Amino acid sequence: MEAILEVKRYLDRLTLDWSQYEATQKSEETVSVMETLQPHPNLKELRIKYYGGVRFPNWMMNDGLDLLLPNLVRIEICAVEYLKNYPLSANPFFPSLETLRIDKMPDLKGWGMRDIAAQQAPSYPHLQHLNLKNNTKELCFHLMCVSSSLKSLEISGIEDVISLPQELQHLSTIQTLTI
């Protein structure tokens, strides 16, 4: 029996939670399962935990999650160990996103980084809450500087951090900073 989540237009929140054991098993089969779980574009919150796939499914990669799920206000991705990069997007990334949490993704180097040489960051015009734990310094510094409306920033478990990016000094909207 298939869930056919694409037609569930009243589904607001979706949590895809694999077991911790499955997360340690690199698997194309896990990617195949994830391919069948594409949600309806009305989805507002997406949580992915312990996903053991070697890549995200095509529905998250090809057109970009921002185009497929334009109403997302919250994304949480936790303990996804085998991914190294998230795809690029030509359009502003997640125009409705308010909360982004990325935890325990030690190999993830890019999240929507377009042209690193040109220092172009994706646009998160409504991002207010950013929570980054146990990730790369490169990823964290990139994401800390992509929103001019950031109110809450929490970072921990980031190795080799001596100081925060200079760009944060000009961000007057920050109300809570947890390091």
N, C-alpha and C positions, 0 to 999 in steps of 0.2 A: 504494500500500500504506500502510495506517495503522498506527501504532505501538500504539495502544490501551493507553496507559500505565495507565489506570484499573484494569485487571485484573491488573497486574504487582505482586502483593502482596508479593513478596520483594525488590522493588527498594528499596534503602535510600538510595541517593544518586542525585540527578539534577542534571546540569549542562546548562543550556540556554545555549549560547554562539554568538551571532551574530558575524559578522566585524566588525572595526572599521569597514569601509566601510559595511556595512548599518546600523550604529548611527547613522550620519550621515544616513540616509535615513528621514525620518518616514514611517510607513506604516501604513495600515489592514490591508494584506495581512499584515504582520508580526503584527498582533493576531490575524488569522484563523488563522495557523499556530499561534500560541501557544494558541489556544482548543482545538486538537486534542491538546495535550500535557498535559492534566490528569493528574496522578499518582494512584496509589492512596493512601488515607489512612495506610498504614503507613510512608510515606516519612519518613526521619529527617533528611536533608540536602538542601537546595535551593540551587543556585547559578544565578544569572541574570547573564549578561555581554553587554554591547553590544546589549541589546534596543532596537530602534528604534521600538517601538510608541508611539502617542500615549496609550495607557492600558494597564493590565494587562488580561488576559483576564477574562471573567466569572467563571470558576472561582476566581480570586483575589479578586474584588471582591464578588460578591453575598452569599454566606453568610459571607464572611470567611475568609481563609487559615487562621486559627487554628481554625476549626470544621472546615474541610475536611481539614486536615493536623494533627491534634492531637498527633502524635508527633514533630513537627519539633524537633530539638535544635540545628540549625545552619541559618542563612540567610545567604547572601552575595549581595548585589546590587551590581553594578559597571558603571559607564559606561552608565547608563540615563538619557539626557539630557532626554527630552521629558516626563517625568512631573512633576507638580507636587504631588500629594497622594496618599497611600495612604488607603484607606477607613477609616471608623470602625468600631468594634465595640462592641456592647453588653455582651459577655462579656469576661472577662479575655483579654487578647491573648497567645497563645502560652504556654500553661501549662507546656510542657516545654522551651522554648527555653533553651539554654545559651550559644550564641554568635550574635552578630549583627554582620555586617560590611556597612556601606553606604559605597561608594566612588564618587566621581565622579558624583554626582547633584546638580548645582549648582542646580537649580530646585525640588528637593523641599523643601516647607515643612512637611509633616505626615506623620507615620508613626503612625497610630493615635491621633491627638489627638482626644479626644471633644469636650469642651466647654472651649475655651480660656479662656473667661471664668471658669469655675469651677475652672480649673487641675487638672482631673482627668486623670491620666495612666493609660495602660493598665497592666495588671499583668504583670510578667515575673518571677514568683517564683523562677525558677531561672537567670536570666541571670547568667552569670559573666564572659563576655568580650565586650567592646564595642569595635569598631574603626570609627572614623568618619574618613574622609579626603575632602577636597575637597567638602564639603557646606555647607549654610547654617548659620550660627551658631544660628538659631532651632531647627532640627532637632536639632543636636548638643546644645544645652543641654537640650532636652526629653528626649532619650534618655538623657543622662547621669544623670538623676534618677528612672528608672523601676524600678530594682531595688535591693533591700536586700541582695542577695547578690553584687554585682559585685566580682570579684577583679582583673580586668585591664581597664584603659581606655587606649585608644590613640587620640589625635586629632591630625590634621595637615591643613594646607591649608585651615584655616578662617579666613576674613578677619574683621577687626575684633574679634578676641578679645583682650581686655586682661586679663581674669581669669576664673577658672572659677566656676560657680554656687555660691552659698553652701551649697546642700544637700549638696554633696560633702564638706564638712567633717564632717558627721555620719555619713558612710559609713565605718565601721570595717573593713569587709571587704576594701577595696582593698589589693592586694599589689604590683601593678605599674601605674605611671602613666607613659605615654609621650606627650610633647607635642612 
